[in-house]
Amino acid sequence: MGPFKVADMSGLDIAWKMRQQTADTRHLRRYVGIPDLLCEAGRFGRKTGRGYYRYDDEAMQPASDPEVAQLIERYREEHAIMPKAFSEQEIQQRAELALINEALLLLEEGVCQRPADIDIALVNGYGFPRWRGGPLFIARQMSDRQLESALGKLADVSGKGHQRTHRLAF
């Protein structure tokens, strides 16, 4: 299940309330206002039959909604955002690097003691592909220079508010 279906299932208004409480610090990080616009339009997800998707009355199956596509297009125009296509490989690499960065931050901050603990939790608890070994197993297959370069590129494309790890040895 993708992130928009998950958001619709949990209810867009829950996260909206949290975003409203942190509005004073919004300028410190990248902020996308599309979820707020959905909520302002009364689109709170499955419970209202409309969120990122439209849901019929009986089966509650998600269907694309042209209203959401128009809302996103208006937002892009107002904020001068040019859409960009990503290959499947680019999406997978960025997600993988984000997991590696977050795992290294957990080690750096002392939240976790061992890289294997993180890999085991992600493989057994979160469905990370078992045959891939976990994000830190993947990171260990990279040279320090490759890892440094990849995490630098992730920081560049992630923009304002991204917290990059400084730990490369693990």
Secondary structure, 3 states (H helix, E strand, C coil): CCHHHHHHHHCHHHHHHHHHHCHHHHHHCCCCCHHHHHHHCCCCEHHHCECCCEECCCCCCEECCHHHHHHHHHHHHHCCCCCCCCCHHHHHHHHHHHHHHHHHHHHHCCCCCCHHHHHHHHHHHHCCCHHHCCHHHHHHCCCHHHHHHHHHHHHHHHCCCCCCCCCCCC
